[in-house]
Amino acid sequence: MVNPYSDLDKRILGEVYGSTETMDNLVVLCDDYNSRWPGSGDDRKACEYMAGKLEGYGLEDVHMESLTLPGWNRGFSRLAVISPKEKEIPCIALPHSASGEVEGDLVFLGDGPVDIYEKREDEIEGNIVMVTSRTPPGMGRPLHRNEKFQRSVLAGAAGFIFMNHYPTYGPPTGGISPIVPSIGISYEEGCYLERLLERKGRVKLRMETECENLDVESWNVVADLPGAIDDEMVIYGGHYDGHDIAVGALDDATGAVCVMEAARVLAREREHLQRSIRFIAFAAEEIGLYGSRAYVAEHEEEMEDVRFMLNFDGAGRSGRQGFGLHGWPKLERFFGDVASAIGVDIPISQGVSPYSDHWPFLLKGIPTSGMGDPEEARRRGGRGYGHTMHDTVDKADLRAQRECVANSSLAAVRILNTDDWPVSHRTQEEIEELVKGRGYDETLALGAWLKDYLTERRGQLRPEAKAYLDRLTASWEESI
């Protein structure tokens, strides 16, 4: 088959593989602006840096869009065994944890399968639940931290412990809701508590957290590359924020700099692009997809004109840089042709989850995809260094970054130029069918159950939990 973009492909590949721009930008974002945590001030400085670079690359209408969101400041946290012996356990509070001190028996639920919370509700009530960060064996979808947290709360847990399932990586972080004190602990400390519980039959804990839940301002960075045909547009986006305990090099500064590099490379070939493409660095993904949700809400009238959205969360890390389509079998051949043009073996897979910035777009019916390698993800069994203090620049892989930018840029040329785009937006009925088919319908229903549960107990709630209840809509966009 003749490749009509052969010369253009070669120029793009030469530009990508002859540049270290992704790694250069990654170093600046992580070393100069730390985790870009919402409301820290470093988020704004990072946005100003990215906007300046995008303007220098020749993008148009480069600007920052402000949003206000529920933020969080870390304070003091402590976990102690008080019976059958006394021992301090190193820990960190989970973002949006409530403040307070609780005592209770340890209830270890292993990997926390969905049916165990109701089965052990009598044990959980008023006590402290511990679960691992691993998805239970045999599940057809990932079981997210927040689902385990919500199910624990609905069963009456007074505190929540999230145990890393990776040895040597330290305690994990990750957003939850400000209802009960919640912490992360390392694999090693979790194994100690598990052994102690098994040997002694009962372990009593005291947990204390002092955190600040407050509204903060943050920003999305938006930049355009206009095309000649004004009918549809494409969006390439990834979040730039990390967690406050680390610089978030792999999750997701790498994705953000790959978005910037695709913008740089494609801007050099703008005369060969028929339709417009918008590049977005999203704020505050880690604590609730706030940046992408705000963007979709602010640009509601434009959503029907978005042909495709590619999410770079997790892109450019390790493994082959393929396309993880979100339930679009009719796009497999299209992206297979992209792979053929590149001349390398990259995976074209299907799957979807509600845990990243494609989700608000998917709920509008827009065709969406991520990038990465499902085999690598299965081998790793989770986030790896992500959400730990060890998610640092030295783990970054320039080869993977280049492959990510090359593959996504060649794909962009074809997505923007074809008049025969093989799919259209999903209807609401089709969206609901997709969600149910992937097993997420009950997950997304947790928001409504949680709202009812908290409403019944409003008088007993901490102030931050009451504020959370007042803004909880139980919509699919926020139930993560």
DRENNU-525205 format. One record per residue (C-alpha): x negated, y negated, z negated. Coordinates in steps of 0.5 Angstrom, whole numbers, padded with zeros to 4 digits, always signed. Example, Ala and Ser with C-alpha at 12.3 -4.5 7.8 and 13.67 -1.06 7.14 Angstrom:
# DRENNU-525205
-0025+0009-0016/-0027+0002-0014/
***
This chain:
# DRENNU-525205
+0000+0000+0000/-0003-0007+0002/-0004-0012-0004/-0001-0019-0002/-0005-0022-0008/-0012-0018-0007/-0016-0025-0006/-0012-0028-0012/-0013-0022-0016/-0020-0022-0015/-0021-0029-0017/-0017-0028-0023/-0021-0022-0025/-0027-0026-0024/-0025-0032-0028/-0023-0027-0034/-0029-0023-0034/-0034-0028-0033/-0031-0032-0039/-0032-0032-0047/-0026-0037-0048/-0022-0032-0052/-0027-0031-0057/-0030-0038-0058/-0022-0040-0059/-0021-0034-0064/-0028-0037-0068/-0025-0044-0069/-0018-0042-0071/-0020-0037-0076/-0027-0040-0078/-0024-0047-0078/-0017-0047-0080/-0017-0040-0084/-0010-0037-0084/-0006-0043-0081/-0001-0041-0087/+0005-0045-0086/+0005-0051-0090/-0002-0051-0091/-0004-0057-0087/-0009-0052-0083/-0003-0050-0079/-0002-0057-0076/-0010-0058-0075/-0010-0051-0071/-0004-0053-0067/-0007-0060-0065/-0013-0056-0063/-0009-0051-0059/-0005-0057-0056/-0012-0061-0054/-0015-0054-0051/-0008-0053-0047/-0008-0060-0044/-0016-0060-0042/-0014-0053-0039/-0009-0057-0034/-0002-0055-0037/+0003-0060-0037/+0008-0063-0042/+0004-0060-0048/+0007-0062-0055/+0008-0059-0062/+0015-0058-0064/+0017-0059-0071/+0021-0054-0076/+0023-0053-0083/+0022-0047-0086/+0022-0043-0093/+0015-0043-0095/+0011-0040-0101/+0005-0042-0105/+0001-0036-0108/+0000-0037-0116/-0002-0032-0121/+0000-0024-0121/-0001-0019-0126/+0000-0011-0126/-0001-0007-0132/+0000+0000-0135/+0003-0001-0142/+0005+0007-0143/+0002+0012-0144/-0004+0008-0144/-0006+0001-0143/-0010-0001-0136/-0010-0007-0132/-0008-0006-0124/-0011-0011-0119/-0005-0013-0115/-0003-0019-0110/+0004-0022-0110/+0008-0021-0103/+0010-0027-0100/+0016-0030-0102/+0016-0026-0108/+0020-0029-0114/+0017-0031-0120/+0018-0027-0127/+0016-0022-0131/+0019-0015-0131/+0018-0008-0135/+0020-0002-0133/+0019+0005-0131/+0015+0007-0125/+0019+0010-0120/+0015+0013-0114/+0019+0014-0107/+0013+0016-0103/+0013+0014-0096/+0021+0011-0098/+0025+0015-0093/+0032+0012-0092/+0036+0017-0096/+0032+0017-0102/+0034+0010-0105/+0041+0012-0106/+0039+0019-0108/+0035+0016-0114/+0039+0010-0115/+0040+0012-0123/+0033+0012-0124/+0031+0006-0120/+0036+0002-0123/+0033-0003-0128/+0026+0000-0126/+0020-0001-0122/+0020+0002-0115/+0013+0004-0111/+0013+0006-0104/+0007+0007-0099/+0006+0003-0093/+0007+0009-0088/+0013+0011-0084/+0016+0017-0087/+0014+0023-0082/+0019+0025-0077/+0022+0018-0076/+0024+0016-0069/+0022+0009-0071/+0018+0005-0076/+0020+0004-0083/+0019-0003-0084/+0016-0006-0091/+0022-0011-0092/+0027-0005-0090/+0024-0001-0096/+0024-0007-0100/+0032-0009-0099/+0034-0002-0100/+0030-0002-0107/+0034-0008-0109/+0040-0005-0107/+0039+0001-0111/+0038-0004-0117/+0030-0005-0117/+0027-0010-0122/+0021-0010-0119/+0017-0008-0112/+0010-0005-0111/+0008-0004-0104/+0002+0001-0104/-0003+0001-0098/-0003+0008-0095/-0010+0006-0092/-0016+0008-0096/-0021+0002-0097/-0017-0004-0094/-0015-0006-0101/-0008-0009-0103/-0003-0010-0097/+0001-0017-0096/+0007-0018-0092/+0013-0022-0093/+0020-0020-0097/+0025-0024-0100/+0025-0028-0106/+0030-0023-0111/+0025-0020-0115/+0018-0020-0117/+0014-0016-0111/+0007-0014-0111/+0002-0010-0106/-0004-0006-0109/-0009-0002-0106/-0009+0006-0104/-0014+0008-0109/-0010+0004-0115/-0003+0007-0112/-0006+0014-0112/-0008+0013-0119/-0001+0011-0121/+0002+0017-0117/-0003+0022-0121/-0001+0019-0128/+0006+0019-0127/+0005+0027-0124/+0001+0028-0130/+0004+0025-0136/+0012+0025-0133/+0013+0018-0135/+0009+0011-0133/+0012+0004-0136/+0009-0002-0133/+0009-0009-0134/+0009-0014-0128/+0008-0021-0127/+0008-0026-0122/+0008-0034-0122/+0009-0036-0114/+0013-0042-0111/+0018-0042-0106/+0019-0049-0103/+0021-0051-0096/+0015-0053-0091/+0014-0056-0084/+0010-0053-0079/+0010-0053-0071/+0010-0049-0065/+0006-0051-0059/+0009-0051-0052/+0006-0052-0046/+0008-0051-0039/+0006-0050-0032/+0011-0052-0027/+0013-0048-0021/+0016-0050-0014/+0022-0046-0015/+0026-0049-0020/+0031-0043-0022/+0028-0039-0027/+0022-0039-0032/+0018-0034-0035/+0015-0035-0043/+0009-0032-0045/+0008-0033-0053/+0005-0030-0059/+0004-0033-0066/-0002-0036-0069/-0001-0036-0077/-0004-0030-0081/-0003-0029-0088/-0006-0033-0094/-0010-0028-0096/-0014-0027-0090/-0016-0031-0083/-0011-0026-0079/-0016-0025-0073/-0013-0019-0070/-0006-0021-0073/-0005-0025-0069/-0010-0030-0068/-0012-0026-0062/-0006-0026-0059/-0005-0033-0059/-0012-0034-0056/-0010-0029-0050/-0004-0033-0049/-0008-0040-0049/-0013-0036-0044/-0008-0034-0039/-0005-0041-0039/-0012-0043-0037/-0013-0038-0032/-0007-0039-0029/-0007-0046-0029/-0013-0046-0024/-0009-0042-0019/-0002-0046-0020/-0001-0047-0013/+0000-0040-0012/+0005-0039-0017/+0012-0040-0015/+0016-0041-0021/+0015-0044-0028/+0011-0041-0034/+0011-0043-0041/+0006-0042-0046/+0008-0042-0053/+0004-0041-0060/+0009-0039-0065/+0009-0041-0072/+0011-0037-0078/+0012-0030-0075/+0009-0027-0081/+0015-0029-0086/+0021-0029-0082/+0020-0030-0074/+0021-0037-0076/+0018-0041-0070/+0021-0036-0065/+0028-0037-0068/+0027-0044-0068/+0025-0045-0061/+0031-0040-0059/+0036-0045-0063/+0033-0051-0060/+0033-0049-0053/+0039-0045-0053/+0041-0048-0046/+0035-0046-0043/+0035-0038-0045/+0040-0036-0039/+0034-0039-0034/+0029-0035-0038/+0027-0029-0033/+0022-0025-0038/+0019-0026-0044/+0012-0023-0046/+0010-0022-0053/+0003-0022-0055/+0003-0020-0062/-0002-0014-0063/-0004-0016-0056/-0012-0016-0055/-0014-0012-0060/-0016-0005-0059/-0014+0001-0054/-0011+0000-0047/-0008-0007-0045/-0001-0004-0042/+0006-0006-0043/+0011-0004-0048/+0018-0005-0045/+0023-0006-0049/+0028-0002-0046/+0028-0004-0039/+0027+0003-0035/+0028-0001-0028/+0022-0005-0030/+0017+0001-0030/+0016+0001-0023/+0015-0006-0022/+0009-0006-0028/+0007+0001-0025/+0005-0003-0019/+0001-0008-0023/-0003-0003-0026/-0004+0000-0019/-0007-0007-0017/-0011-0007-0023/-0014+0000-0021/-0014+0002-0028/-0010+0007-0032/-0006+0003-0037/+0000+0005-0041/+0007+0003-0039/+0012+0005-0045/+0019+0004-0047/+0021+0002-0054/+0023-0004-0059/+0023-0006-0066/+0026-0013-0069/+0020-0015-0072/+0016-0020-0068/+0017-0026-0064/+0021-0022-0058/+0027-0021-0062/+0030-0028-0062/+0030-0027-0054/+0032-0020-0054/+0038-0022-0058/+0040-0027-0052/+0039-0021-0047/+0033-0023-0044/+0028-0018-0041/+0022-0018-0046/+0016-0014-0047/+0010-0013-0051/+0003-0011-0050/-0002-0005-0052/-0003+0002-0053/+0002+0007-0056/-0003+0012-0057/-0008+0008-0060/-0002+0005-0065/+0000+0013-0066/-0007+0014-0068/-0008+0009-0072/-0002+0010-0076/+0000+0003-0078/-0003-0004-0078/-0010-0002-0079/-0014-0008-0082/-0008-0012-0081/-0004-0016-0087/-0011-0015-0091/-0016-0019-0093/-0021-0015-0088/-0017-0018-0082/-0023-0022-0080/-0027-0024-0073/-0032-0019-0074/-0026-0014-0072/-0025-0017-0066/-0026-0014-0059/-0028-0019-0053/-0027-0013-0048/-0020-0012-0050/-0018-0019-0050/-0021-0020-0043/-0017-0014-0041/-0011-0017-0044/-0011-0023-0041/-0013-0020-0034/-0007-0015-0034/-0002-0020-0036/-0004-0026-0031/-0004-0021-0025/+0003-0019-0028/+0005-0026-0029/+0003-0028-0021/+0008-0022-0019/+0014-0024-0024/+0013-0031-0022/+0013-0030-0015/+0018-0024-0013/+0025-0026-0011/+0027-0019-0012/+0026-0019-0020/+0030-0012-0021/+0033-0013-0028/+0038-0019-0030/+0040-0021-0037/+0044-0016-0042/+0051-0017-0044/+0052-0017-0052/+0055-0010-0051/+0049-0008-0048/+0044-0011-0053/+0049-0007-0059/+0048-0001-0055/+0040-0002-0055/+0040-0003-0062/+0044+0003-0064/+0040+0007-0059/+0034+0006-0063/+0037+0007-0070/+0036+0000-0072/+0044-0002-0073/+0044+0001-0080/+0037-0003-0081/+0040-0010-0079/+0047-0008-0083/+0042-0009-0089/+0043-0016-0089/+0050-0016-0090/+0050-0011-0095/+0045-0015-0099/+0049-0021-0098/+0055-0018-0102/+0050-0015-0107/+0047-0021-0109/+0054-0025-0109/+0057-0020-0114/+0051-0022-0118/+0050-0029-0117/+0050-0031-0124/+0044-0026-0126/+0040-0029-0120/+0033-0033-0121/+0033-0040-0118/+0030-0038-0112/+0034-0032-0111/+0040-0036-0111/+0037-0041-0106/+0036-0035-0101/+0043-0033-0102/+0045-0040-0100/+0042-0040-0094/+0043-0032-0092/+0047-0031-0086/+0046-0024-0085/+0045-0025-0078/+0041-0020-0074/+0036-0026-0073/+0034-0026-0080/+0035-0019-0082/+0028-0016-0082/
***
